[in-house]
Amino acid sequence: MKIYRFRYRRKVLYGVLKEDVLFPVKGSIFSNYRIEDSPIPIAEVTILPPVQPTKIVCVGRNYREHAEELGNQVPAEPLIFLKPPSAIIGHNQAIVWPEMSERVDYEGELAVVIKKKTKNLKEEDNWQEAVLGYTCFNDVTARDLQIKDGQFTRAKSFDTFAAVGPCLALGLDCSSLQLKTFLNGHLVQSGNTRNMIFNLPFLLRFISRIMTLEPGDIIATGTPAGVGPMKVGDRVEVQIEGIGTLSNYLIKN
């Protein structure tokens, strides 16, 4: 099942996609809800980011080939960093090139959305109970600033640098999903989640022992090899099996 968050006639709603129409959801997608029988054509809505998280937790160097292409060692433990909620944009929204950067890169990733408050997840706990669904993510990065600063915060945190969407896919098996990124229609990244160094159950347990995860929080699980620069006017699309395609374009500030 795919759930979209969207704006329709000045209202922000959630809805379940069936063919080319959305059926609005009544209640909370994090607990109890029902699907209403009042279809809205998807062509008449504006797609919004699927959630409004308190934080975005990202995992760096979680594919061996990506670590190697940047000349970095494979980490012994997950390398995590945060993006602010102010960085979020949705499907078909513009990524804005910041004035202080000379190189802006795409990084296509699988993202996980948290369903309930989660802390200190144990080995015997069912990790899937903490997951609401999955979505596409573009961890946009000012690569020159990442190299200059020697850490991630500035390079990853500009407004519009966390593209997410277009929907939430519920009930997916995330262990072996094909992930592709296209730049102006050309394939630039191709990977599979089975090749992650640290899989999702491990990441959830690791991160939940560091910080409390709240409903709607996002965990971006890392990018495969093939990251590279964009230029103004480029369109980048992150496509994940079972979810769909997140499409954004780059403009100058």
N, C-alpha and C positions, 0 to 999 in steps of 0.2 A: 504494500500500500504506500502511496506517495501523498504526503501532506504538504500543501503550499500555504505560505503566509502572503497575503496580498491586500491591496487597497482597491476598493470598489465603491464608487459613489461616496467618497469621503470617509468610508468606514474601513478599518483594518480588521481583516477576518482571517481565519484558517479555513482551509477547505481540502477535501479529498478529490484528487483528479481521477476521473473516469472518462476515457477517450479524450475528447477535447473540451470537457466541461468540468467545473469545480462545484462540488456539493459542500456548502458551508458546514462547519463543525460547531456544535453547541456544547459549551463546557470547556474544560481545560484539557489540552492535549497531553498534559503531564499526569493526569489522573483519570477522571471519568468524563467521557464525552459521547455525544451521539451525532450521527450524520443526518443532516436535514435533507428533505426532499424538495429542494429549490435550486436547481442548477443555474450556474452562472458561466457563460462562455469564457474560456480562458483568454480569448483575444480581447476581451473588454476590461481586463484587470491589469494593474501594475504589480508585478512580482516584487516582493520585499525579501530581505534576508529572513531565513526561516525561523530564527530565534533572536532574542535580545539577551546575550549572555552577561554575566557579571565579570567574566574573564575568558580569554582565549589562551589556552595552553598549547604551545607548539613544541614539536620534537624535532631536533636537528640531527642530521647525519644518520637517519634511520634506514637508509639503503646504502649498502657497501659501495656501489658504483658511484653514487653521488658524493660520498665522502672523498673517494679517490679523485674524482674529476676536479674537486676544489683543492686538492693537495692536503687533505686533512686525514688524521688517523680515525679509524673506526672506534667510537667510544666504548668503554667497558661498561658504562651505565648509560641510561637514557640522558641525552643532553637536552634539557628543557629550557624554554624561555617563554615570556608572555608578550602578547599583543594587547593593546587597550581596546575596549569596546568601541571607542570613538573611531577606530580604523575600519569598521565594518561597512561594506557596501553589498548590494545584492546583484542578482542576475541582470545583465544589460545596463548596468551603471558604469560610470567612467572611473577609471583609475587616474589619479592626478599626479603628474610628475613634479616632485618638489624642487624648488629652485636651487637648493643646496646640494643636489645630487647630479652626477653626470652619467650614471648608469642605473637603470631600473630593470630588474629581472623578474620573470615569471617563475613560479614553483607550484606545479599542480600536486594536490594532495587529497587523500581521503580524510574527512573529518567526522568525528563522533560527537553527538549531542547527548548530554547527560539528562537523565529522566528525573532523578531524585537526589536529595542531599546525600552525599557519599563521603565517608571518612574512614580511613584505615581498613580498606577492603582486604580481607584475608584470603589465603589460598583456598579455603573450604567454602568461601562465599560464592554465590552465583553472580559472576561479573555482569552477565547479560541483564540482570534486573536493574542495573545502574544506567543502562543505555536506552535512550528513547529512539534514536535512529541515526542514519548516516547521511552525509551530504558531501558535495564537492567544495574544495577550498583552494584558493590561490594565495600562497604566502608571498605576496609581493615584497621585494627586497631591493633597497638601494645598495647595490653590491659594493660600490666604491666606498661608501660610508661604513659598511660592515668591516671592510679591510682596514680602513683608516682608524676606526675606533677600537678594533680588536675585540668587540663584543656586539651584541645584537640589537640592543634597545632602540637606538636612534634609527638604524637602518630598516627596522621592521615595523615601526610604530606610526609612521605618517598616516594622516587621514586618508582613507580609501585603500590602504595596504592590506586589508583582510577581506577579500572577495569571497562570498559564501553563498551557496544555493545550487540549483534553483529551488530545491525542495528538500524535504526530509523523507528518506526511504526507510520504512519500518520493516522489521523482520528479515533483514538481509543476513546472509552468512558472509561475514567480512574477511574470512580467512584466505580467499583466493579471488580477489576482484581485479579485473583488468583496468588499468588507469592510463589514459592517454591525454597529452596536451598538444593542442594545435596552435600555431602562430600564423595568422592570416591563411588558414586552411592547410598549412603544411605540418605534418607530424613532427614534433620536436622532442616529446617524451613518451616513452612506452614502458610501463612497468606493471608489476603484479604485487598485490599486498602480501602474498605468500613469501615474498623476498624481503620483507621488513626484518631488520635485525632484532628488534623488540616488538613482539606482536601485541595486539590490542589488550588481551587479558593482563599481560605483564605490565603494560603502560598504565592501565587503569589502577592496578594495585600499587604501582610505584608512585604515581602522582597523588593518589588519595592518601598516601602516608606522609605527604609533604603539605598538602593544602586540602581544605574542604571543598569539594566540588558541589556546585549548586545546580538546580534544575535550569536547563538552557545553556549551561556552560559548554564550550567547544574545546575539544582536543583535536588538533591537527597532527596527523601521525607521521609526517615526514614526506619528502619528495624523492622520486627516483632520479636517475641520471638524466642529463639533457637540459638542465636549466640554462638560461641564456638571456641576453638583453632584449628589450623591446625598444621601439622608437615611437614617437608621436604619430598617432593614427592607426597603430597596429591593433588588431583584435586577437585576444587570446581566449582559448576555449579549453576548459578542463572537463574531460568526459570520463565518467566512471560507470562501469557495468552495473546495471540494476538501479542506478540513480538517475542519470541523465547528463546534461551538458550545462555547465556554468560558463556564460560568455560575458566578457568585459572588453573595454577598449581604452586606450591610453590617450590622454590629452595633456596639454601643457598648462601649468598653473598660471 
